[in-house]
C-alpha cells in the first residue's frame, strides 16, 4: 500500500487540469449511475432517467427535452460501448491536447457530438418521417477528435495490436469506410452520427489551419484564462493615465516571460513554442 486512497487518486487526477480526464470521469460516473438504476428499478427509475438523457429523433419530443443534445454524448449503457469510446477518447484526446492545447478539447468534443446529433435527426426525419428513435453514446464526439488528429498530423504513427504501426490517416479512412459499408446492416442513426462527428473534426482542423477557430466562442465560454487574456489585451490597448514608467528588474522580466511560456504550453502544447523559446526555457530550467 502506498498510503493513498482511491478518492485522493481521483482528486489528484482531476486537479491536473486535463479536460480529457474530466470527460472520462463524467462518462464513467453516468455509466455507473444509470446501470445502478437498472439494477434497482429497471422499469421506472432507469426508464425515466434513460428517457431524459437520450437524444430523441422526433422534433416534438426533442423540443420537450432539448438537453438530450448534450446529455446523450455522456451516456452509455453497454460495457463495451463505454469501454471502447473511453479508450479512444483517452488516446486521441490526449494526442489532440498535446498538439493544440487543453482549452480546445471540450469545445471540440461538444461540437463533434452536436454535429453528429444534428445529422442523425435530419437523416431520420427525412428517411423515416414520424419514426421515433433514440441515440446515446460519445462515439460522434470521439470520432470527431480522432479525425481532427488525423487531419492535423496524418502521418503520425500509432501502434495497433496485430497491425503494428499505422498512420493516423489510414486509421481514420478505414473507420469511415467501415462505417459506410455497414449502414445497410443496422444502427443507421449511430453510423450517420459518427460521420457527422468525423466531418466536423476534418472541417475544424482545415479552418484552423486557414486562420479561423470556429470553436473560439466555446473556448472563451469555458476557459477562464482566455477571458482574462482578452481583458489584458483590452487593458493594454487603453491609454495610460500616468506618464510614469515602471522599470522592472531583470529577474522580474525573466519570471514574466517564464509565466507567459508556461501559459502558452498549457493552452497550445509544447510544440507551439518556437526554437528560440524552447532554448530559452531549457536554459532557465538548468539555471534553477
RAURUR-V685314 format. One record per pair of residues at least 4 apart in sequence whose C-alpha atoms are under 8 Angstrom apart, sorted by the first residue. I is the first residue (numbers start at 1). J is the second residue. D is the distance in whole Angstrom. If there is no record, write none. Layout:
[[I;J;D] [I;J;D]]
This chain:
[[4;8;6] [4;9;7] [5;9;6] [6;10;6] [7;11;6] [8;12;6] [9;13;6] [10;14;6] [11;15;6] [12;16;7] [13;21;7] [14;18;7] [14;21;6] [14;22;6] [18;22;7] [18;102;7] [19;23;6] [19;102;6] [19;103;8] [19;105;7] [19;106;7] [20;24;6] [20;89;7] [20;90;7] [20;93;6] [20;94;7] [20;105;7] [20;106;8] [21;25;6] [21;90;8] [22;26;6] [23;27;6] [23;106;8] [24;28;6] [24;86;6] [24;89;8] [24;90;8] [25;29;6] [26;30;6] [26;74;7] [27;31;6] [27;74;5] [27;75;6] [27;76;8] [27;82;8] [27;86;8] [28;32;6] [28;82;8] [29;33;6] [30;34;6] [30;74;7] [30;75;6] [30;76;8] [31;35;6] [31;75;6] [31;76;5] [31;77;6] [31;82;8] [32;36;6] [33;37;6] [34;38;6] [34;46;6] [34;49;7] [34;50;7] [34;77;7] [35;39;6] [35;46;8] [35;77;7] [36;40;6] [37;41;6] [37;42;7] [37;45;6] [37;46;5] [38;42;4] [38;43;8] [38;45;8] [38;46;5] [40;45;8] [41;45;5] [41;46;6] [42;46;5] [42;47;6] [43;47;6] [44;48;6] [45;49;6] [46;50;6] [47;51;6] [48;52;6] [49;53;6] [50;54;6] [52;65;7] [52;68;7] [53;67;8] [53;68;5] [53;71;5] [53;72;6] [53;75;7] [53;136;8] [54;68;5] [54;71;7] [54;72;5] [54;75;7] [54;134;6] [54;135;6] [54;136;5] [55;62;7] [55;68;5] [55;69;6] [55;71;8] [55;72;6] [55;117;8] [55;134;5] [55;135;5] [55;136;7] [56;61;6] [56;62;5] [56;68;7] [56;121;8] [56;132;7] [56;133;6] [56;134;5] [56;135;7] [57;61;8] [57;62;7] [57;120;8] [57;121;5] [57;124;7] [57;125;7] [57;131;8] [57;132;6] [57;133;5] [57;134;6] [58;62;6] [58;121;8] [58;125;7] [58;130;7] [58;131;7] [58;132;6] [58;133;7] [59;63;6] [60;64;7] [61;65;6] [62;66;5] [62;68;7] [67;71;6] [68;72;5] [69;73;8] [69;114;6] [69;117;7] [70;74;8] [70;110;7] [70;113;8] [70;114;7] [71;75;7] [72;135;7] [72;136;5] [72;137;6] [72;138;7] [73;113;6] [73;136;6] [73;137;5] [73;138;4] [73;139;8] [73;140;8] [73;141;7] [74;136;8] [74;137;6] [74;138;6] [75;136;6] [75;137;5] [75;138;7] [76;81;7] [76;82;6] [76;136;6] [76;137;5] [76;138;8] [77;81;7] [77;82;7] [78;82;7] [79;83;6] [80;84;6] [81;85;6] [81;137;8] [82;86;6] [82;137;8] [83;87;6] [84;88;6] [85;89;6] [85;138;6] [85;139;6] [85;142;7] [86;90;6] [87;91;6] [88;92;6] [88;93;8] [88;142;7] [88;146;8] [89;93;5] [89;94;8] [89;142;6] [89;145;8] [90;94;6] [91;95;6] [92;96;6] [92;145;7] [92;146;6] [92;149;7] [93;97;6] [93;105;7] [93;142;8] [93;145;6] [93;146;8] [94;98;6] [95;99;7] [95;149;7] [96;100;6] [96;101;7] [96;105;8] [96;145;7] [96;148;8] [96;149;6] [97;101;5] [97;102;5] [97;104;7] [97;105;6] [97;268;8] [97;269;7] [98;102;8] [98;268;8] [98;269;5] [98;270;7] [98;271;8] [99;268;7] [99;269;5] [99;270;7] [99;271;6] [99;272;7] [100;104;7] [100;267;7] [100;268;5] [100;269;6] [100;272;8] [101;105;8] [101;265;7] [101;266;6] [101;267;4] [101;268;4] [101;269;5] [102;266;7] [102;267;6] [102;268;7] [102;269;8] [103;107;8] [103;219;6] [103;222;8] [103;223;6] [103;267;6] [103;268;8] [104;108;6] [104;215;7] [104;219;6] [105;109;6] [106;110;6] [107;111;6] [107;215;6] [107;218;6] [107;219;6] [108;112;6] [108;141;8] [108;144;7] [108;145;7] [108;201;8] [108;215;7] [109;113;6] [109;141;5] [109;142;7] [109;144;7] [109;145;7] [110;114;6] [110;141;7] [111;115;6] [111;141;8] [111;197;8] [111;200;8] [111;215;8] [112;116;6] [112;140;6] [112;141;5] [112;142;8] [112;143;8] [112;144;5] [112;145;8] [112;196;7] [112;197;4] [112;198;7] [112;200;6] [112;201;7] [113;117;6] [113;138;7] [113;139;8] [113;140;5] [113;141;4] [113;144;8] [113;193;8] [113;197;6] [114;118;6] [114;197;8] [115;119;6] [115;193;8] [115;196;6] [115;197;6] [115;200;7] [116;120;6] [116;140;6] [116;141;8] [116;192;7] [116;193;4] [116;194;6] [116;195;7] [116;196;4] [116;197;5] [117;121;6] [117;193;6] [117;196;8] [118;122;6] [118;193;8] [118;196;8] [119;123;6] [119;192;7] [119;193;6] [119;196;6] [120;124;6] [120;189;5] [120;190;7] [120;192;6] [120;193;5] [120;196;8] [121;125;6] [122;126;6] [123;127;6] [123;128;8] [123;189;8] [123;192;8] [124;128;5] [124;129;7] [124;131;8] [124;189;7] [125;129;5] [125;130;7] [125;131;8] [135;189;7] [135;190;7] [138;142;6] [139;143;6] [139;193;8] [139;194;6] [140;144;6] [140;193;6] [140;194;4] [140;195;7] [140;196;7] [140;197;5] [140;198;7] [141;145;6] [141;194;8] [141;197;6] [142;146;6] [142;197;8] [143;147;6] [143;194;6] [143;195;8] [143;197;6] [143;198;5] [143;201;8] [144;148;6] [144;194;8] [144;197;4] [144;198;4] [144;199;7] [144;200;6] [144;201;4] [144;202;8] [145;149;6] [145;198;8] [145;201;6] [146;150;6] [146;172;7] [146;198;8] [146;201;8] [147;151;6] [147;172;6] [147;198;6] [147;199;8] [147;201;5] [147;202;6] [148;152;6] [148;198;8] [148;201;4] [148;202;5] [148;204;7] [148;205;6] [149;153;6] [149;154;7] [149;168;7] [150;154;5] [150;155;8] [150;156;8] [150;168;5] [150;169;5] [150;172;7] [151;169;7] [151;201;8] [151;202;6] [151;205;7] [151;206;8] [152;205;6] [153;168;7] [154;167;7] [154;168;5] [154;169;5] [155;167;5] [155;168;6] [155;169;7] [156;167;5] [156;168;6] [157;165;6] [157;166;5] [157;167;4] [157;168;6] [158;164;8] [158;165;5] [158;166;6] [158;167;6] [158;168;7] [159;163;8] [159;164;5] [159;165;4] [159;166;6] [160;164;5] [160;165;6] [160;166;7] [166;170;7] [166;171;7] [167;171;7] [168;172;6] [169;173;6] [170;174;6] [171;175;6] [172;176;6] [173;177;6] [174;178;6] [175;179;6] [176;180;6] [176;195;7] [176;198;8] [177;181;6] [178;182;6] [179;183;7] [179;191;6] [179;194;8] [179;195;8] [180;191;7] [182;186;7] [183;187;7] [183;188;5] [183;191;7] [184;188;7] [187;191;6] [188;192;6] [189;193;6] [190;194;6] [191;195;6] [192;196;6] [193;197;6] [194;198;6] [195;199;6] [196;200;6] [197;201;6] [198;202;6] [199;203;6] [200;204;6] [201;205;6] [202;206;6] [203;207;6] [204;208;6] [204;213;7] [204;214;7] [205;209;6] [206;210;6] [207;211;6] [207;212;5] [207;213;7] [207;214;7] [208;212;5] [208;213;5] [208;214;7] [215;219;6] [216;220;6] [217;221;6] [218;222;6] [219;223;6] [219;226;7] [220;224;7] [220;226;6] [220;227;6] [221;227;8] [223;227;7] [224;228;6] [225;229;6] [226;230;6] [227;231;6] [228;232;6] [229;233;6] [230;234;6] [231;235;6] [232;236;6] [233;237;6] [234;238;7] [248;252;6] [248;253;7] [249;253;6] [250;254;6] [251;255;6] [252;256;6] [253;257;6] [254;258;6] [255;259;6] [256;260;6] [257;261;6] [258;262;6] [258;281;7] [259;263;6] [260;264;6] [261;265;6] [261;273;8] [261;277;8] [261;281;8] [262;266;6] [263;267;6] [264;268;6] [264;269;7] [264;270;8] [264;272;8] [264;273;8] [265;269;4] [265;270;5] [265;271;8] [265;272;7] [265;273;7] [266;270;8] [268;272;6] [269;273;8] [273;277;6] [273;278;6] [274;278;6] [275;279;6] [276;280;6] [277;281;6] [278;282;6] [279;283;6] [280;284;6] [281;285;6] [282;286;6] [283;287;6] [284;288;6]]
